[in-house]
Structures are given as C-alpha cells and as structure tokens.
C-alpha cells in the first residue's frame, strides 16, 4: 500500500530516512490536494479489499465481556475508516462508544481523539488506560493525553532499541489481551 501511494522511488527515499516506519496519513497531508485525493483512494481500495478478512483479536470478546460485567465503558480509536469500524461492530457483536475512525481529526498519535472520548464520558484522562499495539501511535496518543498506557505486543516485535527511540514509554506491556484482565484488576479500581 505504501508503495502504491508513494511510488517505488519516493517510498525508498522516505523509508531510508525513517527505518522504523513512516506515518503515511501524515505524509499524505503534505501532498497537493489532487495527490491527496488519489492517495486516499488507493488506501480506501486496499482497505475495502481487507474488509473480507476482518477478524477480531484473540481475547477481545472476552475482555469486552469482563468490562461489561463491571460496567466499564470502552472506546475505540483507529486510523482505519468508519466503514471498517461499522463492519467490526456488526460482524462481531462487540461495540465501542465512542468509536473514532480516521475521519476524526486530528488522529492519533495526536491526543485529541482520547481527549474527546474523556470529554464525552466526562472524566479526566488519568482515569483511563489506552491499550494499543503501536508505540508511535497508541502509546504516544495515550501518554500525550495524560492517560495510563499499555502496549499490546503479541509477537515481540518491539526491541529495547525501539523503546529507546520513542519519547513516550508505555506504563504497562502485555503480550495478549488475556493479560489485560489481570493488569486491570491488579492495578486499577474498575468503576462504571
């Protein structure tokens, strides 16, 4: 997808300057309006093809059930499109409110989406935990908002060098959503 959006040569140049990854959405915002339109269309095509393979993460339904049993709210912040979020809710019978997709601007790693959720719930950011699988998007968003953060690193993709290279370190790290139960029950007083 990155190569389709940027072109082979530009992709190589940008990738060489950012070996840990590029933020394609922020990069697109630097393009001219006509190139932005084309780039978003390419991404939308890739995402539409991916909807057929949409799956729920292992442990997600169980974790949501645990939170439901304690009447704990949950929101969703994704850089994916609203169509994917709507399909997720429909297909898996698990819902998040608010569920903020890429159409909510600015998107993570900016703290605005998490601050919006806290405002909607009328709570302070230090009363929530942001759980996500990206140091540069999820953990940065949560930290910048003033929330607790938990990195979900299922595959062990993050190395000590990755942690050293980021400004925002997670408060917690788990390798599965199943571990989030214990983390929440051990470290937090869960309240509606």
C-alpha positions in Angstrom: 0.0 0.0 0.0 2.8 2.4 0.9 4.5 1.8 -2.4 1.2 2.2 -4.3 0.6 5.5 -2.6 4.1 6.9 -2.8 5.6 5.3 -5.8 8.6 3.0 -5.7 11.3 5.7 -5.7 9.7 8.0 -3.2 8.9 5.1 -0.9 12.6 4.1 -0.9 13.7 7.6 -0.1 11.3 8.1 2.7 11.9 4.6 4.1 15.7 5.2 4.2 15.1 8.4 6.3 12.6 6.6 8.6 13.7 3.0 9.0 11.2 2.4 11.9 8.3 3.3 9.7 6.5 6.2 8.1 3.2 7.7 9.0 1.5 7.5 5.7 -1.5 9.6 6.7 0.6 12.5 7.9 2.7 12.3 4.8 -0.4 12.4 2.6 -1.4 15.7 4.3 1.8 17.3 2.9 0.8 16.5 -0.7 -1.1 18.7 -3.1 -4.9 18.3 -2.9 -5.1 16.3 -6.2 -2.4 13.9 -5.0 -4.1 13.6 -1.6 -7.3 12.6 -3.3 -5.5 9.9 -5.3 -3.6 8.7 -2.3 -6.7 8.4 -0.1 -8.4 6.5 -2.9 -5.6 4.0 -3.1 -5.7 3.4 0.6 -9.5 3.1 0.5 -9.2 0.4 -2.2 -6.7 -1.6 -0.1 -8.9 -1.2 3.0 -12.1 -2.3 1.1 -10.3 -5.5 -0.1 -9.2 -6.1 3.5 -12.7 -6.0 4.9 -13.4 -9.5 3.8 -10.5 -10.7 6.0 -11.5 -8.6 9.0 -11.0 -10.6 12.2 -11.4 -9.9 15.9 -8.2 -10.1 18.0 -7.9 -13.2 20.2 -9.3 -12.4 23.7 -11.1 -9.2 22.6 -14.7 -10.6 23.1 -13.7 -12.0 26.5 -12.1 -8.8 27.6 -15.1 -6.8 26.5 -17.4 -9.2 28.4 -15.2 -8.7 31.5 -15.5 -4.9 31.2 -19.3 -5.2 30.6 -19.6 -7.3 33.7 -18.1 -4.4 35.7 -20.0 -1.8 33.7 -16.7 -0.2 32.5 -17.0 1.9 29.3 -14.7 1.3 26.4 -14.0 3.5 23.4 -12.1 2.8 20.1 -9.6 5.0 18.3 -8.4 3.7 15.0 -6.7 5.0 11.9 -8.9 2.8 9.8 -12.1 4.1 8.1 -15.5 4.3 9.6 -16.8 1.6 7.2 -14.4 -0.9 8.8 -15.4 0.1 12.3 -19.1 -0.3 11.4 -18.4 -3.7 9.9 -16.5 -4.8 13.0 -19.4 -3.8 15.3 -21.8 -5.7 13.1 -19.8 -8.8 12.4 -18.6 -9.4 16.0 -21.4 -8.1 18.1 -18.9 -6.1 20.2 -19.4 -2.3 20.3 -17.3 0.6 21.4 -18.6 4.1 22.2 -17.3 6.4 21.0 -15.7 4.7 18.1 -13.4 7.2 16.4 -12.1 6.3 12.9 -9.7 8.1 10.6 -12.4 10.6 9.8 -12.0 12.1 13.3 -9.2 14.7 13.0 -6.6 15.0 14.2 -5.9 11.3 14.5 -3.5 9.5 16.8 -0.7 9.9 17.8 -2.3 13.4 18.5 -4.1 13.1 21.9 -7.3 14.8 20.6 -9.2 11.5 20.0 -8.6 10.2 23.5 -9.3 13.7 25.0 -12.6 13.7 23.0 -13.6 10.3 24.5 -12.7 11.5 28.0 -14.8 14.6 27.4 -17.7 12.5 26.1 -17.5 10.4 29.3 -17.0 13.5 31.5 -13.8 12.0 33.1 -10.2 13.0 33.3 -7.6 11.3 31.1 -5.7 10.0 34.2 -8.9 7.9 34.8 -8.5 5.8 31.6 -6.0 3.4 30.1 -5.1 3.4 26.4 -4.4 -0.1 25.2 -2.8 -0.4 21.8 -0.3 -2.2 19.6 1.7 0.8 18.4 4.3 2.7 20.3 4.3 5.6 17.9 0.5 5.9 17.6 -1.3 4.4 20.5 1.2 4.8 23.3 2.1 8.3 22.2 -1.6 9.3 22.0 -2.4 8.0 25.5 0.7 9.5 27.0 0.2 12.9 25.4 -3.4 12.9 26.7 -2.3 12.1 30.3 -3.7 8.6 30.4 -2.2 5.3 31.5 -0.9 3.3 28.6 -0.5 -0.4 27.8 1.4 -1.7 24.9 0.0 -4.9 23.4 3.0 -6.7 21.8 1.7 -10.1 20.7 4.6 -11.0 18.5 7.5 -9.4 20.5 8.1 -7.0 17.6 9.4 -4.2 19.8 13.0 -4.4 20.9 14.8 -2.4 23.6 16.1 -0.2 20.7 12.5 0.6 19.7 11.7 1.7 23.3 14.9 3.8 23.4 13.9 5.6 20.2 10.5 6.9 21.4 9.6 9.7 23.7 6.6 8.0 25.2 7.1 4.7 27.0 4.1 2.5 28.0 3.2 2.2 31.6 2.4 -1.5 31.1 3.3 -4.1 28.4 1.3 -7.3 27.7 1.7 -10.0 25.1 -2.1 -10.8 24.8 -5.4 -9.3 25.6 -5.9 -12.1 28.1 -3.2 -10.4 30.2 -5.2 -7.2 30.3 -7.7 -8.7 32.8 -5.0 -9.2 35.4 -3.4 -5.9 34.7 -6.7 -4.0 35.2 -7.8 -6.0 38.2 -4.4 -5.7 39.9 -3.6 -2.1 39.2 -6.9 -0.3 38.9 -10.2 0.1 40.7 -12.7 -0.5 37.9 -15.7 1.7 38.1 -18.6 2.4 35.7 
